[in-house]
Amino acid sequence: MVKLTHSFLRRCISPEGMFKGPSGKRSYKLTTFLSRLRKQAKKFAVGNDEEQKYKGDGWELFTEYLIRVMGLDKRVGLVPDSYIVEDECLDYGVDGYGTGLDNKPMTVQCKCYIADTELKYNAASLGNFGSQSFSEKYNVSNVPGPNGKCNLLVVTSCKGLHYSVIKDALPWAKCLGLGELRVLVDNNKPFWEQFEESWYSSLGENSA
């Protein structure tokens, strides 16, 4: 189990419903998790903005757990214990930050979009991610490493970055899209079971 910190731990209307269906049957697929998140968002939301925030916050919690258990995998590339979820009142483009595998500052942006979407620079509000990451606060180096990327990671529930973003706007950002994430977590039973256990454990710790 890992300690989770995102506020969605308490905001979620049914943590159990994120992992089990009405019959109590578990799912070990990311698309099912996302479907349940969207259904809860519709039930919870008063308006479209609240619905989007609910989905976004749920996705940020998933990303936090992913980093804490798989951060040392080079496809993720962030030291798990270093990860800090940014205060939502201070979120101007960076959702979380920590230390990359090169021991230098790294930032994370989470985007919860439908599966067949490709993230475009303006439509997905990616503009602030780069500028904030390279600011004094986060101090990410704007000099690409040997892989041609900087320590910027976009984690999204859709296809990934649109080619125009990769080519012109954020060519040095790494992206984990739905396809890559499903390779990591689909049918990974310990991942999902420990995610649920960590959720409840962290709820208890945060309320103590």
TIRO-2110 file (N, C-alpha, C; in Angstrom, 1 decimal):
// TIRO-2110
0.8, -1.2, 0.0, N, 1, A
0.0, 0.0, 0.0, CA, 1, A
0.9, 1.2, 0.0, C, 1, A
0.4, 2.3, -0.6, N, 2, A
1.1, 3.6, -0.6, CA, 2, A
0.2, 4.7, -0.1, C, 2, A
0.8, 5.7, 0.4, N, 3, A
0.0, 6.8, 0.9, CA, 3, A
-0.3, 7.8, -0.2, C, 3, A
-1.6, 8.1, -0.4, N, 4, A
-2.1, 9.0, -1.4, CA, 4, A
-2.6, 10.3, -0.7, C, 4, A
-2.5, 11.4, -1.4, N, 5, A
-2.7, 12.7, -0.8, CA, 5, A
-3.8, 13.5, -1.5, C, 5, A
-4.1, 13.2, -2.7, N, 6, A
-5.0, 14.0, -3.5, CA, 6, A
-6.4, 14.2, -2.8, C, 6, A
-7.0, 15.3, -2.9, N, 7, A
-8.2, 15.6, -2.2, CA, 7, A
-9.4, 14.8, -2.8, C, 7, A
-9.2, 14.2, -4.0, N, 8, A
-10.3, 13.4, -4.5, CA, 8, A
-10.6, 12.2, -3.7, C, 8, A
-9.6, 11.8, -2.9, N, 9, A
-9.9, 10.7, -1.9, CA, 9, A
-11.1, 10.9, -1.1, C, 9, A
-11.4, 12.1, -0.7, N, 10, A
-12.5, 12.4, 0.1, CA, 10, A
-13.7, 12.9, -0.7, C, 10, A
-13.4, 13.5, -1.8, N, 11, A
-14.5, 14.1, -2.6, CA, 11, A
-15.3, 13.0, -3.4, C, 11, A
-14.7, 11.9, -3.7, N, 12, A
-15.3, 10.9, -4.5, CA, 12, A
-16.6, 10.4, -3.7, C, 12, A
-17.7, 10.3, -4.5, N, 13, A
-19.0, 9.9, -3.9, CA, 13, A
-19.1, 8.4, -3.5, C, 13, A
-18.2, 7.6, -4.2, N, 14, A
-18.2, 6.2, -3.9, CA, 14, A
-16.9, 5.6, -4.3, C, 14, A
-15.9, 5.5, -3.5, N, 15, A
-14.7, 4.9, -3.8, CA, 15, A
-14.9, 3.4, -4.2, C, 15, A
-15.8, 2.7, -3.5, N, 16, A
-16.0, 1.3, -3.9, CA, 16, A
-16.5, 1.2, -5.3, C, 16, A
-17.4, 2.2, -5.7, N, 17, A
-17.9, 2.1, -7.0, CA, 17, A
-16.9, 2.3, -8.1, C, 17, A
-15.7, 2.8, -7.8, N, 18, A
-14.7, 3.0, -8.8, CA, 18, A
-14.0, 1.7, -9.1, C, 18, A
-14.1, 0.7, -8.2, N, 19, A
-13.4, -0.5, -8.4, CA, 19, A
-14.3, -1.7, -8.6, C, 19, A
-15.6, -1.6, -8.2, N, 20, A
-16.5, -2.7, -8.4, CA, 20, A
-17.8, -2.3, -9.0, C, 20, A
-18.4, -3.2, -9.7, N, 21, A
-19.7, -2.9, -10.3, CA, 21, A
-20.8, -3.2, -9.3, C, 21, A
-22.1, -3.0, -9.7, N, 22, A
-23.2, -3.2, -8.8, CA, 22, A
-23.3, -4.6, -8.2, C, 22, A
-22.8, -5.6, -9.0, N, 23, A
-22.8, -6.9, -8.4, CA, 23, A
-21.6, -7.2, -7.5, C, 23, A
-20.7, -6.3, -7.4, N, 24, A
-19.5, -6.4, -6.6, CA, 24, A
-18.4, -7.0, -7.4, C, 24, A
-18.5, -7.2, -8.7, N, 25, A
-17.5, -7.8, -9.5, CA, 25, A
-16.4, -6.7, -9.8, C, 25, A
-15.2, -7.1, -9.6, N, 26, A
-14.0, -6.2, -9.8, CA, 26, A
-13.7, -6.1, -11.3, C, 26, A
-13.2, -5.0, -11.7, N, 27, A
-12.6, -4.8, -13.0, CA, 27, A
-11.1, -4.5, -12.9, C, 27, A
-10.4, -4.9, -13.8, N, 28, A
-8.9, -4.7, -13.8, CA, 28, A
-8.5, -3.9, -15.1, C, 28, A
-9.4, -3.1, -15.6, N, 29, A
-9.2, -2.4, -16.9, CA, 29, A
-9.3, -0.9, -16.7, C, 29, A
-8.4, -0.1, -17.3, N, 30, A
-8.4, 1.3, -17.2, CA, 30, A
-9.7, 1.9, -17.8, C, 30, A
-10.2, 1.4, -18.9, N, 31, A
-11.4, 2.0, -19.5, CA, 31, A
-12.6, 1.8, -18.6, C, 31, A
-12.7, 0.7, -17.8, N, 32, A
-13.8, 0.6, -16.9, CA, 32, A
-13.7, 1.6, -15.8, C, 32, A
-12.5, 1.8, -15.3, N, 33, A
-12.3, 2.8, -14.2, CA, 33, A
-12.7, 4.2, -14.8, C, 33, A
-12.3, 4.5, -16.0, N, 34, A
-12.7, 5.8, -16.6, CA, 34, A
-14.2, 5.9, -16.8, C, 34, A
-14.8, 4.8, -17.2, N, 35, A
-16.3, 4.9, -17.4, CA, 35, A
-17.0, 5.1, -16.1, C, 35, A
-16.5, 4.5, -15.0, N, 36, A
-17.2, 4.7, -13.7, CA, 36, A
-16.9, 6.1, -13.2, C, 36, A
-15.7, 6.6, -13.5, N, 37, A
-15.4, 8.0, -13.1, CA, 37, A
-16.4, 9.0, -13.8, C, 37, A
-16.6, 8.8, -15.1, N, 38, A
-17.5, 9.7, -15.8, CA, 38, A
-19.0, 9.6, -15.3, C, 38, A
-19.4, 8.4, -15.0, N, 39, A
-20.8, 8.2, -14.5, CA, 39, A
-20.9, 8.9, -13.2, C, 39, A
-19.9, 8.8, -12.3, N, 40, A
-20.0, 9.4, -11.0, CA, 40, A
-20.0, 10.9, -11.2, C, 40, A
-19.2, 11.4, -12.2, N, 41, A
-19.1, 12.9, -12.4, CA, 41, A
-20.5, 13.4, -12.8, C, 41, A
-21.2, 12.7, -13.7, N, 42, A
-22.5, 13.1, -14.1, CA, 42, A
-23.5, 13.1, -12.9, C, 42, A
-23.4, 12.2, -12.1, N, 43, A
-24.3, 12.1, -10.9, CA, 43, A
-24.0, 13.2, -9.9, C, 43, A
-22.7, 13.5, -9.7, N, 44, A
-22.2, 14.5, -8.7, CA, 44, A
-22.4, 15.9, -9.2, C, 44, A
-22.2, 16.1, -10.5, N, 45, A
-22.0, 17.5, -11.0, CA, 45, A
-23.4, 18.3, -11.0, C, 45, A
-23.2, 19.6, -10.6, N, 46, A
-24.4, 20.5, -10.7, CA, 46, A
-24.3, 21.1, -12.1, C, 46, A
-23.1, 21.4, -12.6, N, 47, A
-23.0, 22.0, -14.0, CA, 47, A
-21.8, 21.3, -14.7, C, 47, A
-21.6, 21.8, -15.9, N, 48, A
-20.5, 21.2, -16.7, CA, 48, A
-19.1, 21.4, -16.1, C, 48, A
-18.9, 22.5, -15.5, N, 49, A
-17.6, 22.8, -14.9, CA, 49, A
-17.3, 21.8, -13.7, C, 49, A
-18.3, 21.6, -12.9, N, 50, A
-18.1, 20.7, -11.8, CA, 50, A
-17.9, 19.2, -12.3, C, 50, A
-18.6, 18.9, -13.4, N, 51, A
-18.4, 17.5, -13.9, CA, 51, A
-17.0, 17.4, -14.4, C, 51, A
-16.5, 18.4, -15.1, N, 52, A
-15.1, 18.3, -15.6, CA, 52, A
-14.1, 18.3, -14.5, C, 52, A
-14.4, 19.0, -13.4, N, 53, A
-13.5, 19.0, -12.3, CA, 53, A
-13.5, 17.7, -11.6, C, 53, A
-14.6, 17.1, -11.5, N, 54, A
-14.7, 15.8, -10.8, CA, 54, A
-13.9, 14.7, -11.6, C, 54, A
-14.1, 14.7, -12.9, N, 55, A
-13.3, 13.8, -13.7, CA, 55, A
-11.8, 14.1, -13.7, C, 55, A
-11.5, 15.4, -13.8, N, 56, A
-10.1, 15.8, -13.7, CA, 56, A
-9.4, 15.4, -12.4, C, 56, A
-10.1, 15.6, -11.3, N, 57, A
-9.5, 15.3, -10.0, CA, 57, A
-9.4, 13.8, -9.8, C, 57, A
-10.4, 13.0, -10.3, N, 58, A
-10.2, 11.6, -10.3, CA, 58, A
-9.0, 11.1, -11.1, C, 58, A
-8.8, 11.7, -12.2, N, 59, A
-7.7, 11.3, -13.0, CA, 59, A
-6.4, 11.7, -12.4, C, 59, A
-6.3, 12.8, -11.7, N, 60, A
-5.1, 13.2, -11.0, CA, 60, A
-4.8, 12.2, -9.9, C, 60, A
-5.8, 11.7, -9.2, N, 61, A
-5.6, 10.7, -8.2, CA, 61, A
-5.0, 9.4, -8.8, C, 61, A
-5.6, 9.0, -9.9, N, 62, A
-5.1, 7.8, -10.6, CA, 62, A
-3.6, 8.0, -10.9, C, 62, A
-3.3, 9.2, -11.4, N, 63, A
-1.9, 9.5, -11.8, CA, 63, A
-1.0, 9.5, -10.6, C, 63, A
-1.4, 10.0, -9.5, N, 64, A
-0.6, 10.0, -8.3, CA, 64, A
-0.3, 8.6, -7.9, C, 64, A
-1.3, 7.7, -7.9, N, 65, A
-1.1, 6.3, -7.6, CA, 65, A
-0.1, 5.7, -8.6, C, 65, A
-0.3, 5.9, -9.9, N, 66, A
0.5, 5.4, -10.9, CA, 66, A
2.0, 5.7, -10.6, C, 66, A
2.2, 7.0, -10.3, N, 67, A
3.6, 7.4, -10.1, CA, 67, A
4.2, 6.8, -8.9, C, 67, A
3.4, 6.7, -7.8, N, 68, A
3.9, 6.2, -6.6, CA, 68, A
4.2, 4.7, -6.6, C, 68, A
3.6, 3.9, -7.6, N, 69, A
3.9, 2.5, -7.7, CA, 69, A
4.8, 2.2, -8.9, C, 69, A
4.8, 3.0, -9.9, N, 70, A
5.5, 2.7, -11.2, CA, 70, A
6.4, 3.8, -11.6, C, 70, A
6.7, 4.8, -10.7, N, 71, A
7.5, 5.9, -11.1, CA, 71, A
8.9, 5.6, -11.6, C, 71, A
9.5, 4.5, -11.1, N, 72, A
10.8, 4.2, -11.5, CA, 72, A
10.9, 3.5, -12.9, C, 72, A
9.7, 3.1, -13.4, N, 73, A
9.7, 2.6, -14.8, CA, 73, A
10.0, 3.8, -15.7, C, 73, A
10.9, 3.6, -16.6, N, 74, A
11.4, 4.7, -17.5, CA, 74, A
10.2, 5.3, -18.3, C, 74, A
9.2, 4.5, -18.5, N, 75, A
8.0, 5.1, -19.2, CA, 75, A
7.3, 6.2, -18.4, C, 75, A
7.5, 6.1, -17.1, N, 76, A
6.9, 7.2, -16.2, CA, 76, A
8.1, 8.1, -15.9, C, 76, A
9.1, 7.6, -15.2, N, 77, A
10.3, 8.3, -15.0, CA, 77, A
10.3, 9.4, -14.0, C, 77, A
9.7, 9.1, -12.8, N, 78, A
9.6, 10.1, -11.7, CA, 78, A
9.8, 9.3, -10.4, C, 78, A
10.7, 9.8, -9.6, N, 79, A
11.0, 9.1, -8.3, CA, 79, A
9.7, 9.1, -7.4, C, 79, A
9.2, 8.0, -7.1, N, 80, A
7.9, 7.9, -6.5, CA, 80, A
7.7, 8.7, -5.2, C, 80, A
8.7, 8.6, -4.3, N, 81, A
8.6, 9.3, -3.0, CA, 81, A
8.7, 10.8, -3.1, C, 81, A
9.2, 11.3, -4.2, N, 82, A
9.4, 12.7, -4.4, CA, 82, A
8.2, 13.4, -4.9, C, 82, A
7.2, 12.7, -5.3, N, 83, A
6.0, 13.3, -6.0, CA, 83, A
5.2, 14.1, -5.0, C, 83, A
4.8, 15.3, -5.4, N, 84, A
3.9, 16.2, -4.6, CA, 84, A
2.8, 16.6, -5.5, C, 84, A
1.6, 16.4, -5.1, N, 85, A
0.4, 16.9, -5.8, CA, 85, A
0.3, 18.4, -5.5, C, 85, A
0.2, 19.1, -6.6, N, 86, A
0.1, 20.6, -6.4, CA, 86, A
-1.2, 21.0, -5.8, C, 86, A
-1.2, 21.9, -4.9, N, 87, A
-2.4, 22.5, -4.2, CA, 87, A
-3.3, 23.0, -5.4, C, 87, A
-4.6, 22.6, -5.4, N, 88, A
-5.4, 23.0, -6.5, CA, 88, A
-5.6, 24.5, -6.5, C, 88, A
-5.4, 25.2, -5.4, N, 89, A
-5.5, 26.7, -5.4, CA, 89, A
-4.3, 27.3, -6.1, C, 89, A
-3.2, 26.5, -6.3, N, 90, A
-2.0, 27.0, -6.9, CA, 90, A
-1.7, 26.4, -8.3, C, 90, A
-2.7, 25.7, -8.8, N, 91, A
-2.6, 25.0, -10.1, CA, 91, A
-2.8, 25.9, -11.2, C, 91, A
-1.7, 26.3, -11.8, N, 92, A
-1.8, 27.2, -13.0, CA, 92, A
-1.2, 26.5, -14.2, C, 92, A
-1.2, 25.2, -14.2, N, 93, A
-0.7, 24.5, -15.4, CA, 93, A
0.1, 23.2, -15.0, C, 93, A
0.5, 23.2, -13.7, N, 94, A
1.2, 22.0, -13.3, CA, 94, A
0.4, 21.3, -12.2, C, 94, A
0.1, 20.0, -12.4, N, 95, A
-0.7, 19.3, -11.4, CA, 95, A
0.1, 18.6, -10.4, C, 95, A
1.4, 18.3, -10.6, N, 96, A
2.2, 17.7, -9.7, CA, 96, A
3.7, 17.8, -10.1, C, 96, A
4.6, 17.6, -9.1, N, 97, A
6.0, 17.8, -9.4, CA, 97, A
6.8, 16.9, -8.5, C, 97, A
8.0, 16.7, -8.9, N, 98, A
8.9, 15.8, -8.2, CA, 98, A
10.3, 15.8, -8.8, C, 98, A
11.0, 14.7, -8.7, N, 99, A
12.3, 14.5, -9.2, CA, 99, A
12.3, 13.4, -10.3, C, 99, A
12.9, 13.8, -11.4, N, 100, A
13.0, 12.8, -12.5, CA, 100, A
14.1, 11.8, -12.2, C, 100, A
14.3, 10.8, -13.1, N, 101, A
15.3, 9.8, -12.9, CA, 101, A
16.7, 10.3, -13.1, C, 101, A
16.8, 11.5, -13.6, N, 102, A
18.1, 12.1, -13.7, CA, 102, A
18.4, 13.0, -12.5, C, 102, A
17.6, 12.9, -11.5, N, 103, A
17.7, 13.6, -10.2, CA, 103, A
17.5, 15.1, -10.4, C, 103, A
16.8, 15.5, -11.4, N, 104, A
16.5, 16.9, -11.7, CA, 104, A
15.0, 17.1, -11.6, C, 104, A
14.5, 18.4, -11.4, N, 105, A
13.1, 18.7, -11.2, CA, 105, A
12.3, 18.2, -12.4, C, 105, A
11.1, 17.7, -12.1, N, 106, A
10.2, 17.2, -13.1, CA, 106, A
8.7, 17.7, -12.8, C, 106, A
8.0, 17.9, -13.8, N, 107, A
6.6, 18.3, -13.6, CA, 107, A
5.6, 17.4, -14.4, C, 107, A
4.4, 17.4, -13.9, N, 108, A
3.3, 16.5, -14.5, CA, 108, A
2.1, 17.3, -14.7, C, 108, A
1.5, 17.0, -15.9, N, 109, A
0.2, 17.6, -16.2, CA, 109, A
-0.8, 16.4, -16.5, C, 109, A
-2.0, 16.4, -15.9, N, 110, A
-2.9, 15.3, -16.1, CA, 110, A
-4.1, 15.9, -16.9, C, 110, A
-4.5, 15.1, -17.9, N, 111, A
-5.6, 15.5, -18.8, CA, 111, A
-6.6, 14.3, -19.0, C, 111, A
-7.8, 14.5, -18.5, N, 112, A
-8.9, 13.5, -18.6, CA, 112, A
-9.8, 13.8, -19.8, C, 112, A
-9.6, 13.2, -20.9, N, 113, A
-10.3, 13.4, -22.1, CA, 113, A
-10.8, 12.1, -22.7, C, 113, A
-11.9, 12.2, -23.5, N, 114, A
-12.4, 10.9, -24.1, CA, 114, A
-11.3, 10.2, -25.0, C, 114, A
-11.5, 8.9, -25.1, N, 115, A
-10.4, 8.1, -25.7, CA, 115, A
-9.9, 8.5, -27.0, C, 115, A
-10.8, 8.9, -27.9, N, 116, A
-10.3, 9.1, -29.3, CA, 116, A
-9.8, 10.5, -29.6, C, 116, A
-9.7, 11.3, -28.5, N, 117, A
-9.2, 12.7, -28.6, CA, 117, A
-7.7, 12.8, -28.7, C, 117, A
-7.2, 13.8, -29.4, N, 118, A
-5.8, 14.1, -29.4, CA, 118, A
-5.7, 15.5, -28.8, C, 118, A
-4.8, 15.7, -27.8, N, 119, A
-4.7, 17.0, -27.1, CA, 119, A
-4.1, 18.0, -28.0, C, 119, A
-4.8, 19.1, -28.2, N, 120, A
-4.3, 20.3, -29.0, CA, 120, A
-3.9, 21.4, -28.0, C, 120, A
-3.0, 22.2, -28.4, N, 121, A
-2.3, 23.1, -27.6, CA, 121, A
-3.3, 24.1, -26.9, C, 121, A
-4.2, 24.7, -27.6, N, 122, A
-5.1, 25.7, -27.1, CA, 122, A
-6.3, 25.0, -26.4, C, 122, A
-6.9, 24.1, -27.2, N, 123, A
-8.1, 23.4, -26.7, CA, 123, A
-7.9, 22.7, -25.4, C, 123, A
-6.7, 22.1, -25.2, N, 124, A
-6.4, 21.4, -24.0, CA, 124, A
-5.7, 22.2, -22.9, C, 124, A
-5.6, 23.5, -23.2, N, 125, A
-4.9, 24.5, -22.3, CA, 125, A
-3.6, 24.0, -21.8, C, 125, A
-2.7, 23.6, -22.8, N, 126, A
-1.4, 23.1, -22.5, CA, 126, A
-0.4, 24.2, -22.4, C, 126, A
-0.8, 25.5, -22.7, N, 127, A
0.2, 26.6, -22.8, CA, 127, A
0.9, 26.8, -21.5, C, 127, A
0.2, 26.8, -20.4, N, 128, A
0.8, 27.2, -19.1, CA, 128, A
1.7, 26.1, -18.6, C, 128, A
1.6, 24.9, -19.1, N, 129, A
2.4, 23.7, -18.6, CA, 129, A
3.8, 24.0, -18.8, C, 129, A
4.2, 24.3, -20.0, N, 130, A
5.6, 24.6, -20.3, CA, 130, A
6.2, 25.8, -19.6, C, 130, A
5.4, 26.9, -19.6, N, 131, A
5.9, 28.1, -19.0, CA, 131, A
6.0, 28.0, -17.5, C, 131, A
5.1, 27.4, -16.9, N, 132, A
5.1, 27.2, -15.4, CA, 132, A
6.3, 26.2, -15.1, C, 132, A
6.4, 25.2, -15.9, N, 133, A
7.5, 24.2, -15.5, CA, 133, A
8.8, 24.8, -15.6, C, 133, A
9.1, 25.7, -16.5, N, 134, A
10.4, 26.3, -16.6, CA, 134, A
10.6, 27.6, -15.7, C, 134, A
9.6, 27.9, -14.9, N, 135, A
9.6, 29.0, -14.0, CA, 135, A
10.5, 28.7, -12.8, C, 135, A
10.8, 29.7, -12.0, N, 136, A
11.7, 29.5, -10.9, CA, 136, A
11.0, 28.6, -9.9, C, 136, A
9.7, 28.6, -9.8, N, 137, A
9.1, 27.7, -8.8, CA, 137, A
9.4, 26.2, -9.0, C, 137, A
9.3, 25.8, -10.3, N, 138, A
9.4, 24.4, -10.5, CA, 138, A
10.8, 24.0, -11.1, C, 138, A
11.5, 25.0, -11.7, N, 139, A
12.9, 25.0, -12.1, CA, 139, A
13.2, 23.8, -13.0, C, 139, A
12.3, 23.4, -13.9, N, 140, A
12.6, 22.3, -14.8, CA, 140, A
13.6, 22.9, -15.9, C, 140, A
14.6, 22.1, -16.2, N, 141, A
15.5, 22.6, -17.3, CA, 141, A
14.8, 22.6, -18.6, C, 141, A
15.0, 23.6, -19.4, N, 142, A
14.5, 23.7, -20.8, CA, 142, A
15.5, 23.1, -21.8, C, 142, A
16.5, 22.5, -21.3, N, 143, A
17.5, 21.9, -22.2, CA, 143, A
17.1, 20.4, -22.3, C, 143, A
16.8, 19.9, -23.5, N, 144, A
16.4, 18.5, -23.7, CA, 144, A
17.5, 17.5, -23.3, C, 144, A
17.2, 16.4, -22.8, N, 145, A
18.1, 15.4, -22.4, CA, 145, A
18.5, 14.5, -23.6, C, 145, A
19.2, 13.4, -23.4, N, 146, A
19.7, 12.6, -24.5, CA, 146, A
18.5, 12.0, -25.4, C, 146, A
17.3, 11.9, -24.7, N, 147, A
16.2, 11.4, -25.5, CA, 147, A
15.4, 12.5, -26.2, C, 147, A
15.9, 13.7, -26.2, N, 148, A
15.2, 14.8, -26.9, CA, 148, A
14.1, 15.4, -26.1, C, 148, A
13.9, 14.9, -24.8, N, 149, A
12.8, 15.4, -24.0, CA, 149, A
13.3, 16.1, -22.8, C, 149, A
12.5, 17.1, -22.2, N, 150, A
12.7, 17.7, -20.9, CA, 150, A
11.9, 16.9, -19.9, C, 150, A
12.1, 17.3, -18.6, N, 151, A
11.4, 16.6, -17.6, CA, 151, A
9.9, 17.1, -17.4, C, 151, A
9.2, 17.0, -18.5, N, 152, A
7.7, 17.3, -18.5, CA, 152, A
7.0, 16.1, -18.9, C, 152, A
6.0, 15.7, -18.1, N, 153, A
5.2, 14.5, -18.4, CA, 153, A
3.7, 14.8, -18.4, C, 153, A
3.1, 14.5, -19.6, N, 154, A
1.6, 14.6, -19.7, CA, 154, A
1.0, 13.2, -19.6, C, 154, A
0.1, 13.0, -18.6, N, 155, A
-0.6, 11.7, -18.4, CA, 155, A
-2.0, 12.0, -18.8, C, 155, A
-2.5, 11.3, -19.9, N, 156, A
-3.8, 11.5, -20.4, CA, 156, A
-4.6, 10.2, -20.7, C, 156, A
-5.9, 10.4, -20.6, N, 157, A
-6.8, 9.2, -20.8, CA, 157, A
-7.2, 9.1, -22.3, C, 157, A
-6.6, 10.0, -23.1, N, 158, A
-7.0, 9.9, -24.6, CA, 158, A
-5.7, 9.4, -25.4, C, 158, A
-5.8, 9.6, -26.7, N, 159, A
-4.7, 9.0, -27.5, CA, 159, A
-3.4, 9.6, -27.2, C, 159, A
-3.3, 10.9, -26.9, N, 160, A
-2.1, 11.5, -26.6, CA, 160, A
-2.0, 12.9, -27.2, C, 160, A
-0.8, 13.4, -27.5, N, 161, A
-0.7, 14.8, -28.0, CA, 161, A
-0.9, 14.8, -29.5, C, 161, A
-1.6, 15.9, -30.0, N, 162, A
-1.8, 16.1, -31.4, CA, 162, A
-0.4, 16.3, -32.0, C, 162, A
-0.3, 15.9, -33.3, N, 163, A
1.0, 16.0, -33.9, CA, 163, A
1.5, 17.5, -34.0, C, 163, A
0.6, 18.5, -34.0, N, 164, A
1.1, 19.9, -34.0, CA, 164, A
1.7, 20.2, -32.7, C, 164, A
1.3, 19.7, -31.6, N, 165, A
1.8, 19.9, -30.3, CA, 165, A
3.2, 19.3, -30.2, C, 165, A
3.3, 18.1, -30.7, N, 166, A
4.6, 17.3, -30.7, CA, 166, A
5.6, 18.1, -31.6, C, 166, A
5.2, 18.6, -32.7, N, 167, A
6.1, 19.2, -33.7, CA, 167, A
6.5, 20.6, -33.3, C, 167, A
5.5, 21.4, -32.8, N, 168, A
5.8, 22.8, -32.7, CA, 168, A
5.7, 23.4, -31.2, C, 168, A
4.7, 22.9, -30.5, N, 169, A
4.4, 23.6, -29.2, CA, 169, A
5.2, 23.0, -28.0, C, 169, A
5.1, 21.7, -27.8, N, 170, A
5.7, 21.0, -26.7, CA, 170, A
6.5, 19.8, -27.2, C, 170, A
7.5, 20.0, -28.1, N, 171, A
8.2, 18.9, -28.7, CA, 171, A
9.1, 18.1, -27.6, C, 171, A
9.3, 18.8, -26.5, N, 172, A
10.2, 18.2, -25.5, CA, 172, A
9.4, 17.6, -24.4, C, 172, A
8.1, 17.5, -24.5, N, 173, A
7.3, 16.9, -23.4, CA, 173, A
7.1, 15.4, -23.7, C, 173, A
7.1, 14.6, -22.7, N, 174, A
6.8, 13.2, -22.8, CA, 174, A
5.3, 13.0, -22.5, C, 174, A
4.7, 12.0, -23.2, N, 175, A
3.3, 11.8, -23.0, CA, 175, A
3.0, 10.3, -22.8, C, 175, A
2.2, 10.0, -21.8, N, 176, A
1.6, 8.7, -21.6, CA, 176, A
0.1, 8.8, -21.9, C, 176, A
-0.3, 8.2, -23.0, N, 177, A
-1.7, 8.2, -23.4, CA, 177, A
-2.3, 6.9, -23.0, C, 177, A
-3.6, 6.8, -23.4, N, 178, A
-4.4, 5.7, -23.0, CA, 178, A
-3.8, 4.3, -23.4, C, 178, A
-3.3, 4.2, -24.7, N, 179, A
-2.7, 3.0, -25.1, CA, 179, A
-1.5, 2.6, -24.3, C, 179, A
-0.6, 3.5, -24.0, N, 180, A
0.6, 3.2, -23.2, CA, 180, A
0.2, 2.8, -21.7, C, 180, A
-0.8, 3.5, -21.2, N, 181, A
-1.2, 3.3, -19.8, CA, 181, A
-1.9, 1.9, -19.7, C, 181, A
-2.7, 1.5, -20.7, N, 182, A
-3.3, 0.2, -20.7, CA, 182, A
-2.3, -0.9, -20.7, C, 182, A
-1.2, -0.7, -21.4, N, 183, A
-0.1, -1.7, -21.3, CA, 183, A
0.4, -1.9, -19.9, C, 183, A
0.5, -0.8, -19.2, N, 184, A
1.0, -0.8, -17.8, CA, 184, A
0.0, -1.4, -16.8, C, 184, A
-1.3, -1.1, -17.0, N, 185, A
-2.2, -1.4, -15.9, CA, 185, A
-3.4, -2.4, -16.2, C, 185, A
-3.7, -2.6, -17.4, N, 186, A
-4.8, -3.5, -17.7, CA, 186, A
-4.5, -4.9, -17.3, C, 186, A
-5.4, -5.6, -16.6, N, 187, A
-5.3, -6.9, -16.1, CA, 187, A
-4.1, -7.1, -15.1, C, 187, A
-3.6, -6.0, -14.6, N, 188, A
-2.6, -6.0, -13.6, CA, 188, A
-3.3, -6.0, -12.2, C, 188, A
-3.7, -7.2, -11.8, N, 189, A
-4.6, -7.3, -10.6, CA, 189, A
-4.0, -6.7, -9.4, C, 189, A
-2.7, -6.9, -9.1, N, 190, A
-2.1, -6.2, -7.9, CA, 190, A
-2.2, -4.7, -7.9, C, 190, A
-2.0, -4.1, -9.1, N, 191, A
-2.1, -2.7, -9.3, CA, 191, A
-3.5, -2.2, -8.8, C, 191, A
-4.6, -2.8, -9.3, N, 192, A
-5.9, -2.3, -9.0, CA, 192, A
-6.3, -2.6, -7.5, C, 192, A
-6.0, -3.8, -7.1, N, 193, A
-6.3, -4.2, -5.7, CA, 193, A
-5.6, -3.3, -4.7, C, 193, A
-4.3, -3.0, -4.9, N, 194, A
-3.6, -2.2, -4.0, CA, 194, A
-4.0, -0.7, -4.1, C, 194, A
-4.4, -0.3, -5.3, N, 195, A
-5.0, 1.0, -5.5, CA, 195, A
-6.2, 1.2, -4.5, C, 195, A
-7.1, 0.3, -4.6, N, 196, A
-8.3, 0.3, -3.7, CA, 196, A
-7.8, 0.3, -2.2, C, 196, A
-7.0, -0.6, -1.8, N, 197, A
-6.5, -0.7, -0.5, CA, 197, A
-5.8, 0.6, 0.0, C, 197, A
-5.0, 1.1, -0.9, N, 198, A
-4.3, 2.4, -0.6, CA, 198, A
-5.2, 3.5, -0.4, C, 198, A
-6.3, 3.6, -1.3, N, 199, A
-7.3, 4.6, -1.2, CA, 199, A
-7.9, 4.6, 0.2, C, 199, A
-8.4, 3.5, 0.7, N, 200, A
-9.0, 3.4, 2.0, CA, 200, A
-8.1, 3.7, 3.1, C, 200, A
-6.9, 3.1, 3.0, N, 201, A
-5.9, 3.4, 4.0, CA, 201, A
-5.5, 4.8, 4.1, C, 201, A
-5.4, 5.5, 3.0, N, 202, A
-5.0, 6.9, 3.0, CA, 202, A
-6.2, 7.8, 3.5, C, 202, A
-7.4, 7.4, 3.2, N, 203, A
-8.6, 8.1, 3.8, CA, 203, A
-8.5, 8.1, 5.3, C, 203, A
-8.2, 6.9, 5.9, N, 204, A
-8.1, 6.8, 7.3, CA, 204, A
-7.0, 7.7, 7.9, C, 204, A
-5.8, 7.7, 7.2, N, 205, A
-4.7, 8.5, 7.7, CA, 205, A
-5.0, 10.0, 7.6, C, 205, A
-5.7, 10.4, 6.5, N, 206, A
-5.9, 11.8, 6.3, CA, 206, A
-7.0, 12.3, 7.2, C, 206, A
-7.8, 11.4, 7.7, N, 207, A
-8.9, 11.9, 8.6, CA, 207, A
-8.5, 11.8, 10.1, C, 207, A
-7.3, 11.2, 10.3, N, 208, A
-6.8, 11.0, 11.7, CA, 208, A
-6.4, 12.3, 12.3, C, 208, A
END
